C-alpha cells in the first residue's frame, strides 16, 4: 500500500518514541486527495478499501511502517517548553513522489503518544476538516505547505468544549522538522544529535549545502519567501510558535489560522493569542525571533570559535529583513500589475508608498482584503470603498504608475489575476462546512474543496463563496482543536 522508506527511524532513538496504532471503533472515509495520492505513487483503490481506511484511521499498521512520534521542544507564545513532541501524531514512514522527493506520511489525531502530556491524542472532526480545507487551499494558492492526503471519521467521540465526533487527518509533508526539533537537543547539550539533524535536514530540504551556517541561511531565505506570501494573501497563522516553524519553509499546523476579510493590520483570530503576539502585521517580526532561536540552537555545532559563530549567525538572521522586504514588494507590485523590477526613474520607495497608500485606505474602511485586490483587475475596485473620492485619487496615481511599465494593460491585468485570488478559504465558509459535517452533511465541505482548487479563476458557480461575510456570519475567533 505504501512503499515506505524509514529514514527518520534510522536516526538515533532519542530523537523519537516508537509507538503502535490504537484502533478506532468505526473508521469511515470522509475525503481522499486522489491527485496527491497519485503524485505520491500510491494506489487510490487500495487506500479506499476497508484495509486502506483502517490504515488511514490508525487502526492497522501497513507493511513496512515503523511508526514513531518525533521529539521536539519549543517556545509557545514566547514561553519555553523543554519537551513537546508529537502528542497526537504518528509518522508512519516516508514515500517518494514521482520526482524522487521524499514525503512523510503522518497520521494526526491517531491517539496518545509518550509526548501527549496527559492529552487524549485525538482530534475532533472540525479541526481535521479545517486543516484539510485550508492546507489544500494554500497549495492551490501556490504557498508552500503541508498537504492533506485523507480525512477519516473514527466513529468515536472526543471531549473538548463538548463531546465531538473524532477524526484522523493523514498529513503529507516533505518533512516535519521544526525549529523546535533543534531546540530540543540544543537544550540538552546533545551536540551529536544536532550534527545529525543538520545533515538530515540538508539532505531532505537543501541538498548540496554544507554545514549549519549554510542551513541557517537557507532557512532564513525560505521563511522570508513564505511570510511574504502569507502577507500577500491576508493570511494569519495564529500560532507561530517555534515548534510550528518548519525548516523547509512550509506552512505547518493549521489550528487557529484564518484569512482576513476586512483589512485590519493588527487582526487576531486565535482564541489563545490574547496579547496579539501573532497578529497579521507582527508575523514578519515574530519569525525573526523564531529564526534567532534556531540560530542559537546551531551555535554549538558552528565551530570552536563561538564568538565568531555568534557573529555569523547574527548576520544570517539579520538578512531576513531585506530578503522579506524584497519579496513583499515583489508580491504587492504584482498585485498591482507591476513588474518586479521598476522602470527607470521609479524607486522601490516610490512603489512602497503607492502600495502603503492603498493599504492605508483599505485599513481605514476595513475593505475586504481579497476582494479589493481582485476588483483592481476587474476594474470595479471603487465599489469596495465608501470614500470614493479618496480611492479615485489613489487610482489616478496607480494608473500613472502603470503607464510607466513596459508591459501592455492586458498583460498587467493578467498578472494581477494570477496573484490576487478570487477565492480564499473564508472563515465563515469553513465554519459553515464544519457545522454541516457535525450534522452529518459533508456536501458543503466537498463543495468548498472543489471551489478552492482553482482560486485564481472566476467560477460563476461558486460566486457565493467569494462574498465577504455579513455581520451576523463573521467568525471572530478561531480555535486550536487540541
TAMOMO-V376294 format. One line per field, one symbol per residue. psi: psi as a letter, one per 20 degrees, with the letter a starting at -180 (. if undefined). burial: I if it has 16 or more other ideal C-beta (glycine too) atoms within 10 Angstrom, else O. A space follows every 10 residues. Layout:
BEGIN
psi=???
burial=???
END
This chain:
BEGIN
psi=gomqqmhhii rqhiirpprq qoqqhmpppg ppngggghhj kqogghhirh hghggiijiq pqpiqmqqpq prarpokipp ohoernikqo ohaqqpahij pppqopppkj rqrijiliri jrpqgghghg hgghhhgggh ijppqrqohq ppqhjrqqoc irpqqqrppo ppqirkprgh ghhghghjkn gghgghhggg gghhhlphro rhghgggggg gghggghhgg hijkpoghml rhijopijkq pqnlekrqpq eppohkpphp himhjkhkrg iighhghggg hhhgghhigh jkrhnhghgg gggggghhig ghgggggghg ghghijjqqh pqrpiprhhg hgggghhghg ggghilqpgg hghhhghijk hhiiqhnhgh ghgghghghh ghiiqiqrgh hghhgghiio qhprnqghhg hghgghhhjj ojghghgggg gihmhjqonh ikhhiipqqq hiipoipqqg i.
burial=IIOIIIOIIO IOOOIIIOIO IOOIOOIOII IIIOOIIOII OIOOOOIIOO OIIIIIIIII OIOOIIIIII IIIIIIOOOO IOOIIIIIII IIIIIOIOOO OIIIIIIIII IIIOIIOOOI IIIIIIIIII IIIIIIIIII IOIIIIIIII IIIIOIOIOI OOOIIIIIII IIIIIIIIII IIIIIIOOOI OOIIOIIIOI IIOIIIOOIO OIIOIIIIII IIIIIIIIII IIIIIIIIII IIIIIIIIII IIIIIIIIII IIIIOOIIII OIIOOOIIII OIIIOIIIII IIIIIIIIII IIOOOOOOIO OIIOOIIOOI OOIIOOIIII IIIIIIIIOO OIOOOOOOOO IOOIIOOIIO IIIOIOIIII IIIIIIIOOO IOOIIOOOOO IOOIIOOIOO IOOOIOOOOO OIIOIIIOII IIIIIIIIII IIIIOIIOOO OIOIIOIIIO IIOOIOOOIO OIOOIIOIIO OOOOIOOIII II
END
